[in-house]
Amino acid sequence: MNGLAEKLQALDGYQGLRTMGTVDWSIVAGLMLALVFILIYCQRYVKSTADFLAANRCAGRYLLTITGGIASIGAISIVANFEQYYVAGFSPIWWTFLSGPLGLIISITGWVFYRFRETRCLTMAQFFEVRYSRNFRVFSGILGWLSGVLNYGIFPAVSVKFFIYFCRLPQTFHIPGINFEFSTFVCLLILAIGMGVSFAIFGGQIAIMLTDFIQGIFCNVAFLIMMIFLVMQFDWQTIFDTLIKHAADNPGQSLFNPYETTKIKDFNIWFFLMGFAMTIMHTGSWQGSSGYAAAAKSAHEAKMSRFLGTWRSLVQTALLIFIPICAVVFFNNPETKEAARALQDILSEMTPQDASQARVPLFLNYALPAGFIGLFAAVMFAAMLSTDDTYMHSWGSIFVQDVILPFRKKPFTEKQHIWLLRASIIFVGVFAFFFSWLFRQTEYILLFFQITGAIFTGGAGAVIIGGLYSRTGTTLGAWVAMILGSGLAVLGIVLQQVWPSLAPCLAELFGTQTQLGSWLLAEKARFPLNGQILAFIVSVLGFFSYFIVSWIDRKVRGVKEFNLDRMLHRGEYDTTGEHAEAWSAGRIWRILGLTNEFTLFDRILFFASIIWTLVWTGVFVAGTIGHFCFDWSPMAWLRLWQFKVMFSFFLGIGTTIWFLVAGFRDIAGLFKTLASDERNHADNGQVIDGQNAGESAVKKINN
């Protein structure tokens, strides 16, 4: 060993677990003040409903990539990744090598995102009205909103628990002069949700994008600094020795060889294979960041932002895997066993799920010195706020746009519409407070995401793909898929909640001495099918039902084919000339997705992304052959992971600078466009005669 315990104890100000000091709080407060200033500044640009919902569709690719990235990697997602990587080690990264070509194909083709942007709809359910019917829009809007608020419901709870664990805050506190004991958890819930609501309602999508941009840049720079520090403290040889010993002590639970993970219950090979399939089936269906889906200034910019996401996330991915691996070393290295035992004593007093979420944050508190604790707390604050305001904005907007607006015969005034959106966002915040306070979480965060998301995506995946790419999908097929998918997902959630009480009753019914009865008693702690398995089953059934029912519907009722060109504004229906150059490229290039919209730099980025993906796919093939044919040694696997993490980190330094410069350029362009553009006040999300109201208004003016 290389003196790991001595390195940690030699840190300036080392006292074991720490509380936040003046320097730490100053970093968090400084970031908060900067974001509040930006929020106040952005309000002057919100002049229409489209501004509030989608930044008037003026966002460039770099702004979309940075802001969309930080919005999707909230505090809860970081904690969820900590959980996953602590349990599964490097294996999740290995399976992304296999999924790389899949992601590349999705980016090249603009799968779902390109065509959805072509519809010029503000929300997915608005597209459902254009493609299917108004009643279906309302129903799917309700389902999407319900799925979203349930999914989001645990976000504040997980974030607040992180800060309590990481910042070593007391469970309760007193205010002088008041004879009452306040719950730290409840008070922080109110504070966190209140901030998210404030950022979402005052500046809409414009403020969300600008504040998320600052948070994204801050997080990337902070990730670089923290990665350098941790690499200096946890040398790779110590990591290698600890992981090899862990694998020897725990057969079938290797944290570095992905083919020796058969005894890892939840995050094993089947988890990732099902995830690949659902990536295709669910692309674009989750509406947690619906404002970003509609905010691109063109379909091509939306497509390019998908390519850029690969390069933006390099440092982030390296750090989020390296931190849990360092935690594994800390809890399993003989040199740190005394400190690890002290943390284990704290964890033993928590529920299993709370302990799972608190393990890595407690380790970080122990391992990081003053200043770095504040830096990571600021990162988590930024990640929490960026996701909270984005999700609240999305679910609040969806309720108004897709549940209330379709029943409205007379359009709202701009002021009425925006204030109604704000009220809906506030309601989402109130719901999240009570749900976070009262809900009992029974499984890993990522698995909870899957099953609650399946309430909508279980049927919506088929409805979206069938609606965008098929002329033959029918409204009846969409209804059946959505009802079946949501019903099965809700049933799965109910079973997960009541299973500890239900399983013993079923065991008594079938006989506790029978094989089934004894199995039920053995599995009574948690429902046997986790959220990933349930979501996969629901999604497959949703696709089968959509296409089978649509086929029967066409045969029985003679339903005509749908006019896709009109919905996608192609050919004679292209009123803006957006496709004039897009489809004039050569046939081979068009098959690859390279239209005339691609500049020289776009093409360089295109081929660089292909090479990057194919290289890691080649590594996957070589590793698979090496394991099964040449019996790769543990050190071969560990050296591979060392190269992957460190190469991504060093390459990420350059991409961080690149995105910083290009992102500020996009912001300048955004403000310039918002300051000069005339607003189309009819562009509010309503559908008239099968077309968006904004398009209908433009046609009337032209005629």
Disulfide bonds with the S-S distance in Angstrom:
none
